[in-house]
Amino acid sequence: MRFLSLPSLLLLVAIFGACSSQNQPVKIAETHASHQATNKQPDAASAAQASLNQTPPPGPAPEGMVWIPGGTFWMGCDDCEMPDAEPVHLVYVDGYWMDKTPVTNAQFAKFVAATGYKTIAERKPDPKDFPGVPLDKLIAGSAIFNPPKQAVPLDNAYVWWRYQPGASWKTPEGPGSSIKDRQDHPVVHIAWLDAVEYAKWAGKRLPTEAEFEFGARGGLDRNKFAWGNELKPNGKWAANIWQGKFPEADSGEDGYKTVTSPVTAFPPNGFGLYDVGGNVWQWCADWYRPDYFEKVASKEAVKNPQGPSDSYDPQEPGMPKRVQKSGSLMCSDQYCARYHVGSRGKGAIDSGASHVGFRCVK
């Protein structure tokens, strides 16, 4: 068995039943701890080190993309109590084109129509990864959010996730569901491997973590969010995130209750990018290691970082993971505050879920 991603683990739970009370709860890739943030204003010297390049775009914008000029910025978050996002360190990136929005259902449908591609969620699980499991129990599917009906402890995410046979990008909640009325929503249930295939077809690639964060900041260096320092600027929600008691009651104050929103439902950031905080997690090219920032931090800006050469997560040592950015509609200040622009997420490369999508750069 190579490794088991969130959907795979949930499949085993569905087949064999929940773990006994004597077993320790398993921490899974999409689990993120609760963190509150306070804003530390940079001193004048550190603020002066951040800058935007003035290089003009190399030509007309490709369809659906905007020019990100590149420059030097402070990457990470040293006031979020998120150790893997520390320390804040100087990074330089060259200019690049970036999709204005996450890839939508309509865009992904064109890719599938042109190539016949089947996502990992649509493929029957490999028996080699599930020795001893009857073949008739190995059913294609993915992980979907399953809110409990009452308050629950936040130490076991299996309580609010379940493996749903038949869940995929086309049927986000499983058989009977549809994306007919969600053509402009971000495509979900996308594994990193799926995103890479789409990017190749589109003549693009996945962004590095540094490129995603630089773009998401929109020229606002050392800010909490992609839109500034106020969670609700002018009293309005700026992104599709969780309001209410997590995980049992999303109040939907932002207009969307436990469901994705259209990719342009909220205002763009300073670079014209939509949905770079909230709605869906978005894959990056980099391998994930929680100690990576510690290893690359220095007094001089790291130039065009590509991430570590391999992955290691001490919470799940045998599971290779890639970085995710943006947070999602399920991020709450009670459990997951990873809509903070300097924070980081992680996921197994073969693991999608109902809150995971992507965008591309070139």
HELIX and SHEET records of a PDB file:
HELIX    1   1 LEU A    6  PHE A   16  1                                  11    
HELIX    2   2 ALA A   44  ALA A   48  1                                   5    
HELIX    3   3 PRO A   83  ALA A   85  5                                   3    
HELIX    4   4 ASN A  105  THR A  115  1                                  11    
HELIX    5   5 ILE A  120  GLU A  122  5                                   3    
HELIX    6   6 PRO A  127  ASP A  129  5                                   3    
HELIX    7   7 LEU A  135  LYS A  137  5                                   3    
HELIX    8   8 ALA A  157  TRP A  160  5                                   4    
HELIX    9   9 TRP A  192  TRP A  201  1                                  10    
HELIX   10  10 GLU A  209  ARG A  217  1                                   9    
HELIX   11  11 PRO A  233  GLY A  235  5                                   3    
HELIX   12  12 TYR A  292  VAL A  296  1                                   5    
SHEET    1   A 4 SER A  51  LEU A  52  0                                        
SHEET    2   A 4 GLY A  71  MET A  75 -1                                        
SHEET    3   A 4 HIS A  89  VAL A  93 -1                                        
SHEET    4   A 4 VAL A 302  LYS A 303  1                                        
SHEET    1   B 2 MET A  65  ILE A  68  0                                        
SHEET    2   B 2 TYR A  96  ASP A  99 -1                                        
SHEET    1   C 2 GLY A 141  PHE A 145  0                                        
SHEET    2   C 2 TRP A 161  PRO A 165 -1                                        
SHEET    1   D 2 GLY A 244  LYS A 245  0                                        
SHEET    2   D 2 ALA A 249  ASP A 250 -1                                        
SHEET    1   E 4 GLY A 345  ALA A 348  0                                        
SHEET    2   E 4 LYS A 321  LYS A 325 -1                                        
SHEET    3   E 4 TRP A 281  TRP A 287 -1                                        
SHEET    4   E 4 VAL A 356  GLY A 357  1                                        
END                                                                             
